[in-house]
Amino acid sequence: MRNTVTPPEIQGSCTLVGAGPGDPELLTLKAVKAIARATVLLVDDLVNPAVLDHASPTARIVHVGKRGGCKSTPQAFIERLMVNETLAGETVVRLKGGDPFIFGRGGEEIEALRAAGVTATVINGITSGLAGLTALNTPLTHRDHAHGVVFLTGHAKPGDTGTDWRQIAKTAHDAKLTLVIYMGISGSAHIQQELLHGLPAHTPAVVIQSASLPQQRHVVTTLGELRHTIEEHRLASPSIIVVGDVVRGVVALQPRNDDNDGECARIA
């Protein structure tokens, strides 16, 4: 009787890793270790190139950028690539800006992997909605000003009616909540108009562009002046909009790398 040897089963793995808001020093130790082990890295557009300094020299790096208003890699293609590379035995890291589970479509990717029989792990990253205000020494919650925080997207899925901003505004007013709005620059006029149905026009707001990076800039304003401020200071993506009384604590300096001459004053 001839003995047969069964070849060992190829074991791949897939990890969704949050690359943080941009500053590479804000990577977690767990993220650095996962990046160093990876044989294939699927990298989002907003990931700082310096993060890839932690990758192995032999790792294959695939850029799968997705930016609003720009040519993007189809989500279905990204998910198929994650599945195929993992099943082929690769150590796959899906490197995503911020946190995979905060407007990073990490949930959709986990579902696609699960449907293909692939078990994935997730490593959190610091989200820009936290890092931006932290850079200004301002909290998202405060016992005197904000009893909670709500992360919102200003970019709805095609065919979706989107966020009920009026209801959000009423809830934020009654419960003293901080609103942190991602991807809201292009729709800021509509968002402002709807929020004014539940929040006073004098509600403090701040727009933070390129959170945590050396070129971070911010402009303090009010909800009533939000759209005008964005246009006047030519604020663009990637930016977050924060609305709520915690903004009163922001010392509004002349934004870095801003061509405007006027200074913003602290909100009284």
C-alpha positions in Angstrom: 0.0 0.0 0.0 1.5 3.3 -1.1 1.5 6.1 1.4 0.2 9.4 0.2 1.1 12.7 1.7 -1.6 15.4 1.9 -0.1 18.8 1.1 -0.6 21.3 4.0 -3.6 23.6 3.6 -2.6 27.1 2.7 -3.7 29.4 5.5 -4.2 33.0 4.5 -5.5 35.8 6.8 -7.2 39.1 6.4 -7.1 42.1 8.8 -8.8 45.4 8.4 -6.4 48.0 9.9 -7.2 51.6 10.8 -4.4 53.8 9.7 -5.6 56.8 11.7 -6.4 60.3 10.7 -3.1 61.0 8.9 -0.3 61.5 11.4 1.7 58.3 11.2 2.7 58.6 14.8 -1.0 58.0 15.8 -0.8 54.4 14.5 -1.4 51.8 17.2 1.3 49.3 18.1 -1.1 46.5 17.0 -1.5 48.2 13.6 2.2 48.6 13.1 2.7 44.9 13.8 0.0 43.9 11.4 1.4 46.1 8.6 4.9 44.6 9.1 3.5 41.0 8.8 1.5 41.6 5.7 2.4 40.1 2.3 -0.4 42.1 0.5 -1.6 45.6 1.5 -4.7 47.1 0.0 -4.3 50.8 0.7 -7.0 53.5 0.8 -6.4 56.9 -0.7 -6.2 58.9 2.5 -3.6 56.7 4.1 -0.4 58.7 4.8 2.4 57.2 2.6 4.7 57.3 5.7 2.5 54.5 7.2 3.8 52.2 4.5 7.4 52.6 5.9 6.3 49.9 8.4 5.6 47.4 5.6 7.9 44.6 4.6 10.2 45.3 1.6 8.7 42.2 -0.1 5.1 43.1 0.5 2.9 43.8 -2.5 1.2 47.2 -2.2 -2.1 47.7 -4.1 -3.6 51.2 -4.0 -7.4 51.0 -4.0 -8.3 54.6 -3.5 -11.9 55.9 -2.9 -12.5 59.7 -2.8 -15.8 61.5 -3.2 -15.9 63.3 -6.6 -12.9 61.5 -7.9 -12.3 58.4 -9.9 -12.5 55.5 -7.4 -11.8 51.8 -7.2 -15.2 50.0 -7.2 -16.1 48.6 -3.8 -17.0 45.2 -5.3 -13.5 44.9 -6.8 -11.9 45.7 -3.5 -13.9 43.1 -1.7 -13.2 40.5 -4.4 -9.5 41.2 -4.1 -9.6 40.8 -0.3 -11.3 37.4 -0.7 -9.1 36.1 -3.5 -5.8 37.1 -2.0 -6.7 35.6 1.4 -7.9 32.3 -0.1 -4.6 32.2 -2.1 -2.8 32.1 1.2 -1.7 35.7 1.5 -1.5 37.7 4.7 -3.8 40.5 3.7 -4.0 43.9 5.4 -6.8 46.2 4.2 -5.4 49.5 5.3 -8.1 52.2 5.8 -7.9 55.8 6.8 -9.2 56.6 10.2 -11.1 53.7 11.8 -12.5 50.8 9.6 -15.8 50.9 11.4 -16.5 54.7 11.3 -17.6 55.5 7.7 -14.9 53.2 6.4 -17.2 50.6 4.8 -15.6 48.1 7.1 -18.9 46.5 7.9 -19.6 45.8 4.2 -16.1 44.3 3.7 -16.6 42.0 6.8 -19.9 40.9 5.3 -18.3 40.1 2.0 -15.5 38.2 3.6 -17.9 36.2 5.8 -20.0 35.3 2.8 -16.9 33.8 1.2 -16.0 31.8 4.3 -13.1 34.1 5.3 -12.7 35.1 8.9 -11.2 38.5 9.4 -10.0 40.6 12.3 -10.2 44.3 12.8 -7.7 46.7 14.3 -9.1 50.1 15.3 -7.6 53.4 14.3 -8.1 56.9 15.6 -10.8 58.7 13.7 -10.4 62.2 12.3 -13.5 63.3 14.2 -11.6 62.8 17.4 -8.1 63.7 16.3 -9.1 67.1 14.8 -10.6 68.5 18.0 -7.9 66.9 20.1 -5.3 68.8 18.1 -7.1 72.0 19.3 -7.1 70.8 22.9 -10.9 70.5 22.8 -13.0 67.5 23.9 -15.9 66.0 22.2 -17.8 65.6 25.5 -17.8 67.9 28.5 -19.8 67.7 31.7 -21.0 71.3 31.3 -21.4 71.5 27.5 -22.0 68.1 25.9 -23.4 64.9 27.3 -22.7 62.8 24.2 -21.4 62.8 20.7 -22.9 61.7 17.4 -20.8 60.8 14.3 -22.6 61.6 11.1 -21.9 61.3 7.4 -22.9 64.1 4.9 -22.6 61.7 2.0 -25.6 59.4 1.6 -25.6 56.1 -0.3 -27.1 56.5 -3.8 -30.8 56.0 -3.6 -30.8 56.7 0.2 -32.8 59.6 1.5 -29.9 60.4 3.8 -29.8 61.7 7.4 -32.9 63.3 9.0 -30.9 66.5 9.9 -34.0 68.2 11.4 -34.5 65.3 13.9 -30.8 65.1 14.6 -30.8 68.9 15.4 -33.7 68.6 17.8 -32.2 65.7 19.6 -28.8 67.4 19.8 -30.4 70.5 21.3 -32.5 68.6 23.9 -29.7 66.1 24.9 -26.7 68.5 24.6 -24.9 66.5 22.0 -21.8 67.3 19.9 -22.3 66.7 16.2 -19.3 65.5 14.1 -20.0 65.5 10.4 -17.8 63.6 8.0 -17.8 64.2 4.2 -20.1 67.2 4.7 -18.4 70.0 2.8 -20.2 69.5 -0.6 -23.6 69.3 1.1 -22.9 71.9 3.8 -25.6 74.3 2.5 -28.3 71.7 2.8 -27.0 70.4 6.2 -26.9 73.9 7.6 -30.4 74.7 6.4 -31.8 71.6 8.0 -29.9 71.8 11.3 -31.3 75.3 11.7 -34.7 73.8 12.2 -33.6 72.5 15.6 -30.5 74.4 16.6 -30.1 78.2 17.1 -28.1 80.0 14.4 -25.6 81.1 17.1 -24.6 77.5 17.9 -20.8 77.3 17.7 -19.2 75.3 14.9 -15.7 74.6 13.6 -14.5 73.2 10.3 -11.2 71.3 10.5 -9.3 70.4 7.3 -6.6 67.8 7.1 -7.0 66.7 10.7 -3.7 65.8 12.6 -1.4 66.6 9.7 1.1 69.5 9.6 -1.2 71.4 7.2 -4.2 71.1 9.5 -6.2 74.3 9.5 -9.4 75.2 11.2 -12.0 78.0 11.1 -14.4 78.7 14.0 -17.9 80.0 13.0 -21.5 79.5 13.9 -24.1 77.3 12.4 -25.8 80.3 10.8 -22.6 81.3 9.1 -21.3 77.8 8.3 -21.7 77.7 4.5 -20.4 81.3 4.1 -17.4 80.4 6.2 -16.6 77.4 4.1 -16.8 79.4 0.9 -14.9 82.4 2.3 -12.0 80.3 3.6 -12.1 77.9 0.6 -12.2 74.9 2.9 -12.2 71.6 1.1 -12.1 67.9 1.6 -10.9 66.1 3.6 -12.6 68.1 6.4 -14.9 67.5 9.3 -17.6 69.8 10.6 -18.1 70.0 14.4 -21.3 71.6 15.8 -21.9 72.2 19.5 -21.1 74.1 22.6 -17.7 72.3 23.0 -16.5 74.5 20.2 -16.6 77.5 22.6 -13.3 76.2 24.0 -11.5 76.4 20.7 -9.0 79.2 20.5 -9.6 80.3 16.9 -6.2 81.2 15.4 -5.5 82.3 11.9 -5.7 79.0 10.0 -2.3 77.7 8.9 -1.6 77.9 5.2 -4.6 80.1 4.7 -4.5 83.0 2.3 -7.3 85.0 4.1 -6.2 88.0 6.1 -9.0 88.1 8.6 -8.8 86.4 12.0 -11.6 84.4 13.6 -12.6 85.5 17.1 -13.4 83.2 20.0 -17.1 82.7 20.3 -18.5 84.4 23.3 
